[in-house]
């Protein structure tokens, strides 16, 4: 029986900043707990990522008790509470992420100020969290289901990658005498092993023995962020590894676009709703 094993779990508390690798972590219908719960926005409310500010890749995140801590080399750190204070709710405003409008609050003014000092953006940014009692509308029900919701993830609550797919990409890069890359380029929440390269695109539901089920929805189309070195915050001039990936694993119906990893949702859960490194899953048709 085919079984897939969790090799890595990562949460990204602030959209486009560095992630936190964990050994085990709670999973909710909106994704891993605290994943993409904060994001940076421009004065007009439009979201900001490494696409506009590649140096966001150099800011570390960690959770310390009840605080989220942001830090950067030679720039010190700033703390903000994991829970948004109730008295900030009167200061809600509208932020935009892709086609979606969300009601948000500024998470912490000192955190916004610190991020502006570190990133030196063309215009001042604010770090925001979703307003209490606001739920982001599902703009793509045909892909993810009408009842599926996220915080500030691009699309689905979860992104699942395959170690063999990364190995295949790096093999192709080596053959072209190019530098290899690691999984940080693709920012998945869950990294699995146990199937051939890119075979994840042919899988449906994955079920743990206790019934917790991950529903694999569709390919994740990649962008220029895959060309940003997570150690330097610089884009590659040759658009690699994007171009090589597009030849290995193009998006269905769009051969010039690259795909890597699968957008996924939490379909069902029984028992402990916590994921652990080492958990194994079977394709649902084989489970049991």
Secondary structure as UniProt FT lines:
FT   STRAND          4..11
FT   TURN            15..16
FT   STRAND          20..22
FT   STRAND          24..28
FT   TURN            29..30
FT   STRAND          31..32
FT   TURN            33..36
FT   STRAND          38..41
FT   TURN            43..44
FT   STRAND          46..48
FT   TURN            50..52
FT   HELIX           54..58
FT   STRAND          60..64
FT   TURN            65..66
FT   STRAND          67..72
FT   TURN            73..75
FT   STRAND          76..81
FT   HELIX           86..91
FT   STRAND          93..97
FT   TURN            98..99
FT   STRAND          100..106
FT   HELIX           109..119
FT   STRAND          126..130
FT   TURN            132..133
FT   HELIX           141..144
FT   TURN            146..147
FT   STRAND          158..162
FT   HELIX           163..175
FT   TURN            176..177
FT   HELIX           183..185
FT   TURN            186..187
FT   STRAND          190..193
FT   TURN            197..198
FT   HELIX           199..202
FT   STRAND          205..207
FT   TURN            209..210
FT   STRAND          213..221
FT   HELIX           224..227
FT   TURN            230..232
FT   TURN            237..238
FT   TURN            240..241
FT   HELIX           242..248
FT   STRAND          250..251
FT   TURN            252..253
FT   STRAND          254..268
FT   STRAND          274..276
FT   TURN            277..278
FT   STRAND          280..283
FT   HELIX           284..286
//
